[in-house]
Each structure stands twice: as structure tokens, then as C-alpha cells.
Amino acid sequence: MNKNVLLLLVGIAAGQAGCTMAPKYARPEAPVPAEWPVYQAAPPTPIASDVALLHWQDFFADQNLQRIIAAALKNNRDLRLAALNVERARALYGVQRAELFPVVNAVVSGGKERVPADLSGIGKPLTVKQVEAGLGLSSWEIDFFGRIRSLSDAALQEYFATEQASRSTQILLVSEVANAYLTLAADRETLKLAGTTLEAQQAAYDLVKRRLDRGYVPELDLFRAQTQVDAARRDIARYTQQVAQDENALDLLVGAPVPDDLLPAELGGVSPLKEISPGVSSEVLLSRPDIHEAEAYLKAANANIGAARAAFFPRISLTAAIGTGSADLSGLFKSGSGAWSFAPQIVAPIFDARAWSALKVTEIDKKSAIAQYEKAIQTAFREVADALAVRGTVDQQVSAQESLVHAAAETYRLSSTRYIKGIDNYLSVLDAQQSLYAAQQRLVAIRWGKLANQVRLYAVLGGGWQPEPAAPASR
């Protein structure tokens, strides 16, 4: 009989392995165009590099930036929290999956009881002793209709979603560190430009003062020159503050102070980034971790429907025990002391309004998950399209701004010459100085925007994350 019970338990465990009442999953169609928008200045490249497999060390060629990103991946607290969330989700999946299997406990118990004479049945007091030892399982639900299996599948998909969220966090961290590095470089270059402008403005002020002392120019020219000197001094203080804040932001992302020798001196000193292309088809979006995350939550919602459906069917549970029993400890393992119990239970729902509401909730949750999945794809499509729009026009902006800086510099040079020769007044020099300074600042900003957009395109195409190397196969 004991052998039969054991075989029955093994057969039940094997028979319920693949049963589930969840709907068959089908991936929703992507609600975006099949191809990227075509920008005349930069049509899509037919052959794309696989950005998702492009290591960030290959994309970011600057060695100092590589070292800073590596330090951030090691020390950043947000990334640590994401990794811990993955471990927690994995553990929760293990807890849920364990519900499929019985919990077997070893039990040793003993007792001694005195029965009064009027209750003993023999007319005199009776002392009863009992010792038991055995193995037992309590209320193990046999998952014939896949309720526990569906919950386990949902927990597995939630674990996958958390893992994808961790990958998204890593991509975001890499791009944020790169952007902070480029922003610091741009602000340092602008600070250097402000210092050079202050030197030029101070020299112009000294020249006007000398001419004023000799009576060649009115006092108004001196005050006009003074306004430019003060404006440059103000900008130096402002950009000094901005550079300090940029360094603080970079330290926070890295999780530790960044050595000064790794910080960029100016934007022009940063090594060029690798050119990438998304190709023609928008299907590359499906490789983004946030898209995988949204789809995993959709699969989890689909599995929860199976658990809700199973609630309408009978729940079968089993309580069983096998062991030995005796009135004395010395007779616990003697021949004939074996004992066993077998108590199956079937609970069939007759009326439970909560079950219908729970099923409705899971169906609505799935619809919400579909909407979130589709929105994630649409958001990703827009992010890539916006980056492509910038890439299609930014080179023209840089070229035009460089020409503008050259024209403004020549205007300033000629205006200064005409003023020194007494042909023109200082107002034209002042206007030329302001135009040149503004054009130079704008050029730095556009060059920064070009590099930042390359980083953004790399990130929104799923670059910046690399899987751990696979362990070598054991022989």
C-alpha cells in the first residue's frame, strides 16, 4: 500500500507538468510604420550596424570616457538597485514555482495522557502514552487545471521584465555618463572662450582709455568698452559655476569622485564617436530592453488569465503521512509499528462572485499591458525618428555656424581697424564684438548637440548593454 501511494504521488507530479488554461500568446503587431521617416539631408542607410551588439567601448573611442563609464558601471547605486531587483524577482519566481511540488516534513511527536475512570471504559484510571515518527505532507494542491502553473509562468515573466529593466538602466547610465562628460567638455570650452573674450575686451578697454586720455574719443566709448569687460567677467563666473556643477553631476553618476586627469579640457579634445545607422526597417526597435520588458509584463498578464480561469474548476489537495507509532520509544521501529494516513480533498466552487470579477480584472490587465506595450514601441519609434531628424540637419547647422563665426570675426577685425583709424565710431566695434562672441558660443552648443545626438541614437537603438560572457560548457 505504501508503494502504491508513493507511485501515485509521483504520477500526479509528472502529469500536471504542462497543464495550463492561459490563452495562447500572440505578439501584437507593432503600431508604427515599417520604415523610418526619410529626411532629405540624411536618407536611411540600407545596411545597418547591429547597434544592440555594439559594445560601448567600441562606440566611445575616448579612452578617458571609457574609464569613467567603466567606473560608473561598477559603482553607480541605481545600477546596484536594479541588479538587486533582478535577484529579488528571481527568488520570488523560485518561491512561486515551488508551489507545484509537495512540502515534505519530518515529524517526531510524543504524548502522555491520563484518562479518568468514568471515561476509560474499563472502570479505572488509564494512562496512555504514544510516540510517533514519520514523513508527511500537508494540503498539497494537485494542479490539474494549471492554476499554480499559470501563477508560476506569470512570476517567471515578471522576473524577465525586471531583468530587462536592469538592462535599460545600464543603457541609460552609459548614455547619461557620456552626456555629462560631453556637457562638461562643452562648458569648459565655453569657459575658456569667455576667458579669451575677457582678455580681448580688456585690451580694447585699455586702448580706448589711452585714446580718451589723448582726447581722441569721447568718454562714452570708454563706458561702452567697460560694458563688454563686465559682461565677460560675469560669463566667466557663470560658466565656472556651471563647470563645477557638471563635475558634481558626473561624480554622482560614477558613484565616486572622478580623477582630474580623466576630465576633458574642451569639446574639441574628445575623440570622435563611431558612426552608426539604424538601417531602413523599424523592426530593430524590438531588440530594445524596454520593449522586451513591456512584452514580458504582457505575457505575465496573459498567464494570470489562466490562473483566474482555473479558479472556476475544482481544487484537489492531498494530506498524507507515513511513519511508525508505538506506546513506548523502544518499540518505535519494531515490526508491526508502521502507520500511514491518506486524506485527499476536493473543493468544487458552486457560487463565488469574486471569481468572475477576478477573471474580468485579469482580462482588463492584459488589455492594459497590450496598450503599454504598443505605447513603448511608439515612444521608441519617436525617439529614434527624432534622433535621425537631428542627424539629418546638424552637419548643415555646424557648417553654417562655422561660416557665421568666420564672418563675425572678419567683421570685428575690420571694425576695430576702422575705429583705430578714426573712420568709424566704437558702437560698430561693440556690435561686432557681441555678434562674434554669441556666434562662438552657439558653435560650441551646436557641436555639443551633434555629439549628444549620436549618443542618444546609440542608446535609443538599444546600444550600451552587453550580456555577461557565457560560461564554458562543462565536459
Phi, psi and omega in degrees: 000321180296319180297321180296319178298316180298315179296324178297317181296317180296319180295320178296315181298321180286324185288336183265010188297318188250010186280132175201149179250015179290146176298151176295129184279137174224127181293129178295152176293143179289123184275047181222160176301153181288339181232158179288156173299145181264120175255127188302324182288334183213080179296153182297145179277128182301321183255121183252146170286146181283091187297324182298334180259002179279113182294144182298333177291335175279329181281315179267101185281341182292121186293323178296319178295323177300317180293323179292316179297318179299320178294322179294318179296336180272324192249343188297132184287326178298321179291324176297317179297321179297319179294321178294325177296323177296315179298321180295316180297322178297319179293320178296324176297319178298321178296315182293319181294328181296342178296341179289339188247149180289152175260116182257128181241143171270128185235128172234124182220159179206158181197158178220130188223138175255128180252127180298161185298320183285354178246349186284335181086356179239005175082007177213158182302150183226132176254123183248128175243146181209135176231132182227148175213137180180185177245141182211155172234146188237123173049052175279119180280124177274115193274065181295327186254010169079018179297309181290323178300318179294318177296323177294319178296321178297317179296323178297316180293325176293325174296315177300319180297318179295322178296319178293324177297323177296320178295320177298322178297321179293317178299315179298318181297314180300315181291322180293320177297316179298317180295320178296321178296315180292323178296318177298318179297317180294317180291325176293323177293321178293323176297318177297320178297319178296321177295318178295320178295321178298319178298318179293319180292323178293320177296320178294321178298316179297322178295316180295323180295319178296319179292327177292318179299331179269358177081018182276333185229158177283162181296336179301324179297324180295317180291326176295319176295326180295324180298323180290321178298314181294323179296319179293321177297319178298316181295324178298316179296319182293316182284334173297318176297317182296319179297318179298319179292324176298318179295321178296318179296320179294320177299321181293318180295321182285332182086008180195157178300135179272128179302144182299328183288351177264349183280144182284145178278321180200167184294325181293341180272356180279132180297143181299149177274156180289135177285134180229163179217140177278356184078202183260319186279141178275002179295344179299340180297331184293349178270357179291140180299324182291331175290317176300321179298313179297323179290325178295320176294327176295317178295324177296318178296323178295320179292326179295332176297320178299319178294321180292323177294321182295339180293345179276352184252161182301146175252124184251125179233160186222132172238126183214156178208150177216138182178209180227156178213149181199160177283340180229151180298326182291338181259013186296324184247022177280163179299137179087002181267002182295146179213148176208158176218147183216114187225085175285156180217136177238125177245112181254120180292132177258307177215119176211098183297336181295328182297318179294318178295321179296320177296319179298320179299315181294324178292321177293321178300322179293318177299320177296320180295324177296315179298320180293322177296314179295321178295322178299319179293317179296319178297317179297319179298316180296319180300316179291317180298319178297318179296322178292325178296319178294315181299329182286344184235345189292326179296322176295322178296317180298315181298315180295321181290323176298319176296321179296318178298318179298315180295320179293323178295319178293321177298317179295319180296314180292322179296318178297318180296316180296324179291318181297324180278358177081013181279327185230164178271175185284344181298322178292324176295317180300316179296319180293322178297314181296318180296317180295315181297315179296321180294321178294319177296318180295324179296318177299318181295320181291319178296322175296317180299324179295313180293318180297325179290326175297319178296318181295317179299320178298317183288316185287346174270006176093011178277159178107356177236139178229133177292155176295143179299139181294141178291143179297142182292137179284145180251000000 
